[in-house]
Amino acid sequence: MKKLSAKQQLRLEKSGLLLALMLPLARIILDYFHDSLGANPVEAMTHRTGDAALQILLLSLAVTPIHRYFRFRRAILFRRLLGLTAFFYALIHFSIYLVFDQELSFGDTFADVAKRPYITMGFSSLVIMLPLAITSTDKMIKRLGGPQWRRLHKAVYAAAVLAVIHYWWLVKADLTAPTLYAVCLIVLLSTRFAWWARQRNNKPVIKQPG
Ligand code: HEM
């Protein structure tokens, strides 16, 4: 059998990952057509797309620590796909809310965003993710320049924090799931701070002449 080139191999791996990431959506569509979304299909779809968005967003944040601490360099190649898929699920999540809960009324939607704090948090998270998704192409990275692009993309942490707060505030009784997400996020943020602190301490001291 002909050996795949490195580029073909990567494309194959990315297609496999994308296929796996589309499984929650495929399950929602299948359950929809089999009438097995439960008594409240809209609520079920909102919950499942919200879960998928948050899980994949946290997975995208895990890429850099995996790359740094386990020296798994290849992980970086999948970060953009993870980030874009998280945004994709967040967009479907919002669209379900806009179409079924708000009946496409932008006035009511903005009133709800202003009124209910957990909706404000979810909406802010999505708004932060939007420019990150738009600037994720190679062309945009080149246009912005590496350092500026990296600075902008640090906002992904804010998006994740707001998404976790969104979930935390909407839950009325059992806080187990939002607590688990919050713990994952705190671990991921701590590895970031530990890395920054180490980088700062290891910075070479510039000796003054004389
Ligand atoms: C664009 C603005 C957003 C709106 C209007 C919105 C709205 C909602 C609503 C109405 C619910 C269900 C609340 C309930 O059943 O009481 C929900 C749940 C949820 N949302 Fe959002 N959301 C938004 C953005 C996001 C984003 C950006 C994320 C993640 C990245 C997210 C993650 C979740 C999660 C994890 C749940 C709970 C799912 C579960 O109960 O299993 N949401 N959201």
Boltz pocket constraint, residues with backbone or C-beta under 6 A from the ligand:
constraints:
  - pocket:
      binder: B
      contacts: [[A, 43], [A, 46], [A, 47], [A, 48], [A, 49], [A, 50], [A, 51], [A, 53], [A, 54], [A, 57], [A, 86], [A, 90], [A, 93], [A, 94], [A, 97], [A, 118], [A, 119], [A, 121], [A, 122], [A, 123], [A, 124], [A, 125], [A, 126], [A, 159], [A, 163], [A, 166], [A, 167], [A, 170]]
      max_distance: 6.0
